[in-house]
Amino acid sequence: MVCEQILCMSWTAMAQPGPLTCGVFWRIMAAGESLTPGSQQNPGQGMLHSLLDFMKMSVQLLKGGRRIQWNLTQFSMKVNIPGAGEARIFCQCLQKVLLEIMFIHFVMQLKVKTLEQKMQPSLICGFLIMLRSNQTLFSALNEEKVVLFLHLLGIDTNGHAHRPNSREYQENIKQVDEGVKEIASLINNFYGNDGKTAFILTSDHGMTDWGSHGAGHPSETLTPLIVWGAGVNYPQKVTTQFFEDNFLKEWKLENLKRLDVNQADIAPLMASLIGVPFPLNSVGTLPLEYLNTSALFKAESMFTNAVQILEQFKVKMSQKKETTLSILFTPFKPLSASEQINYLKKIKLYIEQQKYDEAISLCKTLINLALEGLSYYHTYDRLFLGLSIAVSFVGWTTYVILVIIKAHTNLTKTVPANKKKSTVLFYGFASAGMIITFFLLIQTCPWTYYIYCLLPVPVWYAVVKEIPVIQDLATNVLSLHRGQSAGFLLVCILGIEILVFSFFYRSALTVGLLVFAGWPVITQLWIQAKTKALIWTLLCVLLAIFPLMPVVGREPNIPLVTAAGLLTILISLFSLTSLCKRENKYRDKEDLKVYFYQMFSVALSTYVVGSTHDSLKIKQGLPVMNQIISWMTLVFSPVLLLLSPTFLFERLFSILLSLMSTYLLLSTGYEALFPLALFGLMFVWINMEQEALQHYGLSLKPKLAVFNFTCTMDITQFRQLHLDDVRRSFFFVFFIVTAFFGTGNIASINSFDPASVYCFLTVFSPFMMGGLLLLKVAIPFVLVSCAFEAVQVTTQLSSKSLFLIVLVISDIMALHFFFLVKDYGSWLDIGTSISHYVLVMSLTIFMMVMNGLAQLLTTRRLELPRRNKHHSM
């Protein structure tokens, strides 16, 4: 055992570079003893009575609080401690639950003082004096292996709200640093400056200059780790050292040796100092350079570390061996049973011979092999399960394609079913399913394996049943020109690959939009509609600029939001003037009033955004009137939308105004211009699809100016699918993806900025903020969905056939993303890979929801009671 007691304190969200923000205090009572497994003890009956007394006293201290509310725009905090959940206990397995619970209350009180004003040493003094008055608690604090952890979240919240380079953040850093210094002094004084206290300062993550974290940028993943005190090595002076970052220079620490470790390595360091077994599932390696102990102790500690990780490897291997047939089991050869014994014997022999360096080196080799073996067994069934899922995907996609061809095209003929062949197929696939089930059963596989492995059976049974359809399709395809067929297939593959790449590289959307810009030229549409084709090309190029812009939220640019509001009003005036010039329209002035109200709402939103930003900039908070206007705009915008006429252009114009009034309030920069550019392209797309329909002779060109969304289309008027409808569906999917990633990455919380909701609230409320941010994300989707609803009804396209094509595209993308899912890397890498797969898998369902919402917004109209005019005789 190396130490008896530990006192831990921690702060979060350290921005690089900057002062230290996280601290951990360790109380070390003894040194020099060998590392041996410890045993936990239950607190005695007397300690339980003391706990009750202390909790009563704590209730009096904390009386009156209900919940914490953080004001993100002003450096303050409304206090309530119960349920805060920010003071946590580290290493609960180490002993003395009594003292841990007791210290939580102390931590909470300390946190309040830290965030509202400077750390008060008197608060800590009062806590320590209280301990002296209670002999049971005082003795508990001086016993072995006591771990107390303090985590202050104020700096993290401050960084998100004001960004790390702000004056508020720097002041917060200064206050916390002063508090750390004072607390360290008080702790040393409490123990009589006996020199048996060690200190560790670190942080769980960093922060970017724009106030976010969670990605893989060095400013987010590199955090300080400063260790000093009893049992800790002294700083080593060096003349030169090379690191890619400039943190040493900025911190003026070039002459002190920097020792980088993985975050997981801190847990073994803590366990080694306090003298307890390493955490059961820890995969960290003990950083020996931080220890100022004997060579024997270091060698034994590393040996314990190696044995602990090796045990994890052995458990994982035995688990996998139990669920795999012996003839199929393939062990991890570099670490077989004989190799394990050899490594352990050699290490023990080196320690006995006092060859500590050799023992340590061999321990590190064993640890690396054990970690590789853990990864090997973690992913042992990945190939098998991956192939099963891939076979299911391919079968399902093939089945959907066959349904499209059979039910929505004229490419195949109706063939009577052969009952005899159907029976043989059924029993054949049923037998295959029984064999797979028996194979999984004798291996005692998890229930999820049955789903993965049995799913391909019914899917491929449904595909094989359609062999006549496949034969007819093959005959038709072979009759086509091979060059055209190959070109069409190549274009489909490239289009889907661009969609996949756009999830990782937003610039891929730019490439796709530039290709779209040339669509009228490639298909000769520009000959019959030169003006529309030119506008289409210009808007595609304009929209292609947005994916090249940085992710929204990095730097606010309120003038661009104001410009977007003014541009919306100008476009509205021009459009309204054009609509008013049409004959027999708007004889009822009530319809015109709706548009004027919506334009006024846009103007009011533009003013509120600028006014709120100015008020927050001078630290006057969110004006109450602005907050009321924002919430009223959010509530009444949909109502005004449903009061407008249901003619195609008029209703789409009303949808734009209603959504823009809300979107402006949620914008902080250039993204405010994105819905305008997107809607402009959607508006031209509706017209271009009419030209394409006429170009291929599929239908007469309808008059869009008089088209009404409320006119119910007869189901018999739906036409069969044409090859161009595949392109039409792909356009829809592409525009949906553009709405996803046009101004950021909605698959990552790292892309969101709390400043977007400051017109509605500035008090930290995760669910409310999340809801508003999701609304902001959904608005571009609604614009695309409403535009495609117009395309669908005006081109007489069945929504069922449309979503079947979308399902095929999304399934092909999902199969691609399935093999790109990661279980390593930064939080952002892992989370984004999973979220991409989930997004694509749910794409069809999401589009169906959006389609239902689009139908509601385009076809429904609220009729208000109107006053009848009475004429006197």
Buried (B, 14 or more C-beta within 10 A) or exposed (E): BBBBBBBBBBBBBBBBBBBBBBBBBBBBBBBEEEBEEBEEEEBEEEBEEBBEEBEEBBEEBBEEBEEBEBBBBBBEBEBBBBEBEBBBBBBEEBBBBBBBBBBBBBBBBBBBBBBEEEBBBEBBBBBBEBBEEBEBBBEBBBBBBBBBBBBBBBBBBBBBBBBBEBEBBBEBBEBBBEBBEBBBEBBBEBBEEEEBBBBBBBBBBBBBBBBBBBBEBEBBBBBBBBBBBBBBBEBEEEEEEEEEEEBBEEBEBBEBEBBEBEBEBBBBBBBBBBBBBBBEEBBBBBBBEBBBBEBBBBBBBBBBBBBBBBEBBBBBBEEBBEBBEEEEBEBBEEBEEEBBEEBBEBBEEBBEEEBBEBBBBBBBEBBBBBBEBBBBBEEBBEEEBBEBBBBBBBBBBBBBBBBBBBBBBEBBEEEEEEEEEEEEBEEEBEEBBEEBBEEBEEBEBEEEBBEBBBBBBBBBBBBBBBBBBBEBBEEBEEEEEEEEEEEBEEBBEEBBBBBBBBBBBBEBBBBBBEBBBEBBEEBEBBEEBEEBBEBBBBBBBBBBBBBEBEBBBBEBBBEBBBBBBEBBBEBBEEBBEEBEEEEEBBEEEEBBEBBEBBBBBBBBBBBBBBBBBEBBEEEEBBBEEBBEBBBEBBEBBBEBBBBBBBBBBBBBBBBBBBBBBBBBBBBBBBBBBBBBBBBBBBBBBBBBBBBBBBBEEBBEEBEBEEBEBEEEEEEEEBBEBBEBBBBBBBBBBBBBBBBBBBBBBBBBBBBBBBBBBBBBBBEBBEEEBEEBBEBBBBBBBBBBBBBBBBBBBBBBBBBEBBBBBBBBBBBBBBBBBBEBEEEEEBBBBBBBBBBBBBBBBEBBEBBBBBBEBBBEBBBEBEEEEEEEEEEEE
